Amino acid sequence: MVGWHNAVGDAEVTDWQSPQGNVIGCGRGDGFVAINNGAAAASSQFGTQLPDGTYCNVLDDCATEVTVSGGLAALDLPAKSAVAFDAGTA
């Protein structure tokens, strides 16, 4: 997460979203983070300002990827988990 923080710097929070209970997501500069604080897995689409492409989830050392298409990232978030990606991980 330190790398993600360094990549987004002190940019303002944008694209704040809460598509379902206990799930939030937001952009920050050239990055995006989504968090599921619920007891069950959640699937949601999040709007992001990042360009279309495939990004690495820095929270699991790039074991999973996130695809942004048409300004949307479709994310499957296990319970009590998060995803973070930024333009530098494309």
N, C-alpha and C positions, 0 to 999 in steps of 0.2 A: 504494500500500500504506500510505502514511502516513495517509490518510483512514480506512482500515479499522482501523489501529492506534488512531487517535484515537477511533473509534466503540466499540471493544471495551474500551478502557482497560486496566486491570490485572486484569480479571476472570480467574478461574481457568479452566484448560483443562477442558473436559467432552467427553463423547461421543467419546473417542479411538477411532479405528477404523483397521484395516489390512485391507481386504477382499481384497487380492491383493498379491503381491510388488511392492515398490517404490512402492506407492500408500498414502498415509495421508490421514486427514482428522480434524479435530477442531473442536469449538465453543469459543468463548471469549466469554462474555457474550452479547450479541445479535449475534454474528457466527459465521461458519463458514469454514474454509479446507480445501481438498483439494489435495494435491500428488502428481504422478506423476513420479517420478524414473527411470522405466523407459525403455528404448530403443524401446518400442512404445506405441501408443495404448491406453488402458484405459477401459472403461465399468464403472461401479460405482454402487451405491445406498448412500447414506450417511444414517444417522439424524441428525436435527438437532432441537434444541429451538425453532427458529424457527417462527413461525406459518406456516400454509399461505399461499402467495402467490408472486408473481414478483419476483425480485430481480435487480439488476444486478451483473455480474461486474466488480468495481472494478479488477481487474488488466489488463483490456483496454479501459479507459475506457468501460465499459458497451456494448461492441459485441455482447456476448452476454448472454443472460439465463439465470437458474437458476430453475426452478420447484420449490417445496416443496409436496408433497401428502401428506397423511396422515403428516406428520413425516419424510418421506423426500425426499431430493434425488437424482435420477438424473443422474449427471454423465458426460459423455464428455470425457476428458482426453487431449489429444495427448501424445506423448512429451515428457518434460522440460518440463512445463507445470504450471500451477496455476490454481485458481479461488478467489476470495475474495468473500464478500458479507456484508452485515449488514442489520439491521432498517431502518436509515436509507436503504437503497437500494431499498426495496420500492416 
